[in-house]
Amino acid sequence: MATVTVDTARCVAGGQCTRLAPDVFDQDEEDGTSVLLRPDVPTARLAAVQTAVALCPGAAIRLRTGP
């Protein structure tokens, strides 16, 4: 199981996460910061979330895998 968190204080509203995994992330309509739609990452979306973590300009996304 993989879980993801977003530190909205570090988010710079770049939107890469939303474009890569729109079923996991959204953007706040007011300030553009990332909104987490689901903390439990579906196996089929793991690669997209890993890419979102790697590309996040504010290093605001954390992914935890394992039990």
C-alpha positions as CSV (number, residue, x, y, z in Angstrom):
1,M,0.0,0.0,0.0
2,A,1.2,3.5,-0.8
3,T,0.0,6.7,0.8
4,V,0.7,10.3,-0.3
5,T,0.6,13.5,1.7
6,V,0.9,17.2,0.6
7,D,2.5,19.9,2.7
8,T,0.4,22.9,1.4
9,A,2.7,25.3,3.1
10,R,5.5,24.2,0.8
11,C,3.3,23.9,-2.3
12,V,4.1,26.6,-5.0
13,A,1.0,25.8,-7.0
14,G,3.0,24.5,-10.0
15,G,0.2,22.1,-10.9
16,Q,2.4,19.2,-12.2
17,C,0.8,16.8,-9.7
18,T,-2.7,17.7,-10.9
19,R,-1.7,17.1,-14.5
20,L,0.1,13.8,-13.8
21,A,-2.5,12.3,-11.5
22,P,-5.8,14.2,-11.6
23,D,-7.6,11.4,-9.7
24,V,-5.2,11.8,-6.8
25,F,-4.6,15.6,-6.8
26,D,-6.6,18.7,-7.5
27,Q,-5.8,22.4,-7.2
28,D,-7.4,24.9,-4.9
29,E,-9.5,27.4,-6.9
30,E,-8.3,30.4,-4.9
31,D,-4.6,30.0,-4.5
32,G,-3.7,27.0,-6.8
33,T,-2.2,24.9,-4.1
34,S,-2.5,21.2,-4.3
35,V,-5.5,19.5,-2.8
36,L,-5.2,15.8,-2.0
37,L,-8.2,13.9,-3.3
38,R,-7.2,10.4,-2.0
39,P,-4.3,9.6,0.3
40,D,-4.3,5.9,-0.6
41,V,-2.6,5.6,-4.0
42,P,-4.1,3.0,-6.3
43,T,-1.5,0.6,-7.6
44,A,-2.3,1.6,-11.2
45,R,-1.5,5.3,-10.3
46,L,1.7,4.7,-8.4
47,A,4.1,5.5,-11.2
48,A,2.3,8.8,-11.9
49,V,2.4,9.8,-8.2
50,Q,6.1,8.9,-8.0
51,T,6.7,11.2,-11.0
52,A,4.6,14.0,-9.3
53,V,6.8,13.6,-6.2
54,A,10.0,13.9,-8.3
55,L,8.7,16.9,-10.3
56,C,7.2,18.9,-7.5
57,P,9.0,22.2,-7.5
58,G,8.3,22.9,-3.8
59,A,9.1,19.3,-2.7
60,A,5.7,19.4,-1.0
61,I,4.6,15.8,-1.9
62,R,5.6,12.8,0.2
63,L,5.0,9.2,-0.8
64,R,5.2,6.4,1.6
65,T,5.2,2.8,0.5
66,G,4.9,-0.4,2.5
67,P,2.9,-1.4,5.6
